Amino acid sequence: MIMTESKESKNYTSQIIEDIKIWKNGSLFSIKTTKDASYDFQSGQFARLGLIDPTRTVNPLIWRAYSIVSAPHENFLEFYYTIVNKGEFSKILLNLEQKDHIFIEKKAYGFLTINQFLGPNIQKQKNKLWLIATGTGLSAYISILRDHNTWKYFDKVILLHSTKFLDELSYKKELEILSITNKRFKYFPITTREKSSILSESRITSLVMNGNLEELTKETLDPKSSKIMLCGNPTMILEMRRILYDRGFYTSKQNIAGNLAMERYWI
Ligand SMILES: Cc1cc2nc3c(=O)[nH]c(=O)nc-3n(C[C@H](O)[C@H](O)[C@H](O)COP(=O)(O)OP(=O)(O)OC[C@H]3O[C@@H](n4cnc5c(N)ncnc54)[C@H](O)[C@@H]3O)c2cc1C
């Protein structure tokens, strides 16, 4: 039990953890929390979560960014996280229990949202949305996929989720069901360090460079009709960004909507 006081402030509220799902023991978890009635966000944004570090005597309340997994219409908040070795926040997350309190900043942040792509000339239904994630970078995309709005603007949504091992492919069942019930959605799990019947021992960057991605997905990476999101590991994002710039993908600037958006989880 994490001893957090249920105090609130003008910047944050205290919410209760209602459910904890273990995807991989000691390593990958999702939590569902209560949601303040006034909490407002767009799918793809992140929240700032606060927990009390009992080992700190000064400033015990610490904060980290976490992408919101739940969609804006859902009446709870959901987060998906990994436990980082020796991570200050991770060690508190690891000991969370149901009914513990967690602080959530009142404001949501971030630009990994479909709004980034919605310039005045976007034609509804004619676009392809590519969601490319490593590890917990998947979090933001679950929200986007659960959001009904996404399907108004995109004719097709293609998700590539890359992990090292098979047992790190969290949310796989939900995504497989979606790919069966919604023919406009394609899901490609990739494992880089474990052989499996699914796409394995490939890196996303190599798949794009050698053209195998388009062959595999049967979709073209055309900068006119494709919008791409990258989320997770900063090295993957840096490499993909270079490759995609050469192919005509660019991020939004001031009033010009781009076709590439990204979120790095660390530096
Ligand atoms: C915008 C944004 C959204 C984020 N969303 C998520 C999320 O949805 N889920 C999540 O687990 N984390 C997310 N993170 C990372 C998160 O904020 C924490 O940094 C992380 O959980 C570890 O915190 P820590 O204090 O335990 O370790 P830290 O001291 O913050 O991190 C230590 C090191 O661990 C590694 N690391 C950090 N985060 C990850 C990660 N997610 N996967 C693998 N290695 C990592 C990095 O090498 C980092 O330098 C997000 C970060 C940002 C900036």
The ligand as an SDF file (V2000), in Angstrom:
LIG
                    3D

 53 58  0  0  0  0  0  0  0  0999 V2000
    5.5670   12.3490  -22.9950 C   0  0  0  0  0  0  0  0  0  0  0  0
    5.9760   11.0790  -22.2540 C   0  0  0  0  0  0  0  0  0  0  0  0
    5.0620   10.0480  -22.1440 C   0  0  0  0  0  0  0  0  0  0  0  0
    5.4470    8.8690  -21.4640 C   0  0  0  0  0  0  0  0  0  0  0  0
    4.5660    7.8330  -21.4000 N   0  0  0  0  0  0  0  0  0  0  0  0
    4.9480    6.6760  -20.8240 C   0  0  0  0  0  0  0  0  0  0  0  0
    4.0710    5.5530  -20.7990 C   0  0  0  0  0  0  0  0  0  0  0  0
    2.9270    5.6050  -21.2990 O   0  0  0  0  0  0  0  0  0  0  0  0
    4.5160    4.4130  -20.2070 N   0  0  0  0  0  0  0  0  0  0  0  0
    5.7820    4.3210  -19.6510 C   0  0  0  0  0  0  0  0  0  0  0  0
    6.1420    3.2460  -19.1360 O   0  0  0  0  0  0  0  0  0  0  0  0
    6.6180    5.3700  -19.6630 N   0  0  0  0  0  0  0  0  0  0  0  0
    6.2250    6.5430  -20.2100 C   0  0  0  0  0  0  0  0  0  0  0  0
    7.0860    7.6050  -20.2010 N   0  0  0  0  0  0  0  0  0  0  0  0
    8.3280    7.5040  -19.4150 C   0  0  0  0  0  0  0  0  0  0  0  0
    8.0020    7.8530  -17.9530 C   0  0  0  0  0  0  0  0  0  0  0  0
    7.7040    9.2380  -17.8300 O   0  0  0  0  0  0  0  0  0  0  0  0
    9.1490    7.5600  -16.9770 C   0  0  0  0  0  0  0  0  0  0  0  0
   10.3290    8.1720  -17.4240 O   0  0  0  0  0  0  0  0  0  0  0  0
    9.4620    6.1040  -16.8600 C   0  0  0  0  0  0  0  0  0  0  0  0
    8.3350    5.3610  -16.5100 O   0  0  0  0  0  0  0  0  0  0  0  0
   10.5340    5.8090  -15.8210 C   0  0  0  0  0  0  0  0  0  0  0  0
   10.4800    6.6770  -14.6930 O   0  0  0  0  0  0  0  0  0  0  0  0
   11.5330    6.4140  -13.5320 P   0  0  0  0  0  0  0  0  0  0  0  0
   11.5290    7.5590  -12.5760 O   0  0  0  0  0  0  0  0  0  0  0  0
   11.2680    5.0750  -12.9480 O   0  0  0  0  0  0  0  0  0  0  0  0
   12.9200    6.3770  -14.2740 O   0  0  0  0  0  0  0  0  0  0  0  0
   13.6270    7.6060  -15.0330 P   0  0  0  0  0  0  0  0  0  0  0  0
   14.7430    8.0770  -14.1910 O   0  0  0  0  0  0  0  0  0  0  0  0
   12.5950    8.6300  -15.4620 O   0  0  0  0  0  0  0  0  0  0  0  0
   14.1480    6.8660  -16.3400 O   0  0  0  0  0  0  0  0  0  0  0  0
   15.3530    6.1280  -16.3140 C   0  0  0  0  0  0  0  0  0  0  0  0
   15.6720    5.5570  -17.6820 C   0  0  0  0  0  0  0  0  0  0  0  0
   14.7720    4.4910  -17.9670 O   0  0  0  0  0  0  0  0  0  0  0  0
   14.5670    4.3850  -19.3770 C   0  0  0  0  0  0  0  0  0  0  0  0
   13.1080    4.5010  -19.6450 N   0  0  0  0  0  0  0  0  0  0  0  0
   12.2700    5.4850  -19.2360 C   0  0  0  0  0  0  0  0  0  0  0  0
   11.0120    5.2330  -19.6570 N   0  0  0  0  0  0  0  0  0  0  0  0
   11.0560    4.0760  -20.3370 C   0  0  0  0  0  0  0  0  0  0  0  0
   10.0780    3.3090  -21.0110 C   0  0  0  0  0  0  0  0  0  0  0  0
    8.7910    3.6930  -21.0590 N   0  0  0  0  0  0  0  0  0  0  0  0
   10.4620    2.1470  -21.6060 N   0  0  0  0  0  0  0  0  0  0  0  0
   11.7480    1.7440  -21.5520 C   0  0  0  0  0  0  0  0  0  0  0  0
   12.7360    2.4330  -20.9420 N   0  0  0  0  0  0  0  0  0  0  0  0
   12.3990    3.5890  -20.3370 C   0  0  0  0  0  0  0  0  0  0  0  0
   15.3720    5.5200  -20.0130 C   0  0  0  0  0  0  0  0  0  0  0  0
   16.6380    5.0190  -20.4050 O   0  0  0  0  0  0  0  0  0  0  0  0
   15.5190    6.5050  -18.8900 C   0  0  0  0  0  0  0  0  0  0  0  0
   16.6330    7.3400  -19.0520 O   0  0  0  0  0  0  0  0  0  0  0  0
    6.7300    8.7730  -20.8720 C   0  0  0  0  0  0  0  0  0  0  0  0
    7.6190    9.8510  -20.9650 C   0  0  0  0  0  0  0  0  0  0  0  0
    7.2610   10.9880  -21.6520 C   0  0  0  0  0  0  0  0  0  0  0  0
    8.2560   12.1160  -21.7540 C   0  0  0  0  0  0  0  0  0  0  0  0
  1  2  1  0
  2  3  1  0
  2 52  2  0
  3  4  2  0
  4  5  1  0
  4 50  1  0
  5  6  2  0
  6  7  1  0
  6 13  1  0
  7  8  2  0
  7  9  1  0
  9 10  1  0
 10 11  2  0
 10 12  1  0
 12 13  2  0
 13 14  1  0
 14 15  1  0
 14 50  1  0
 15 16  1  0
 16 17  1  0
 16 18  1  0
 18 19  1  0
 18 20  1  0
 20 21  1  0
 20 22  1  0
 22 23  1  0
 23 24  1  0
 24 25  2  0
 24 26  1  0
 24 27  1  0
 27 28  1  0
 28 29  2  0
 28 30  1  0
 28 31  1  0
 31 32  1  0
 32 33  1  0
 33 34  1  0
 33 48  1  0
 34 35  1  0
 35 36  1  0
 35 46  1  0
 36 37  1  0
 36 45  1  0
 37 38  2  0
 38 39  1  0
 39 40  1  0
 39 45  2  0
 40 41  1  0
 40 42  2  0
 42 43  1  0
 43 44  2  0
 44 45  1  0
 46 47  1  0
 46 48  1  0
 48 49  1  0
 50 51  2  0
 51 52  1  0
 52 53  1  0
M  END
$$$$
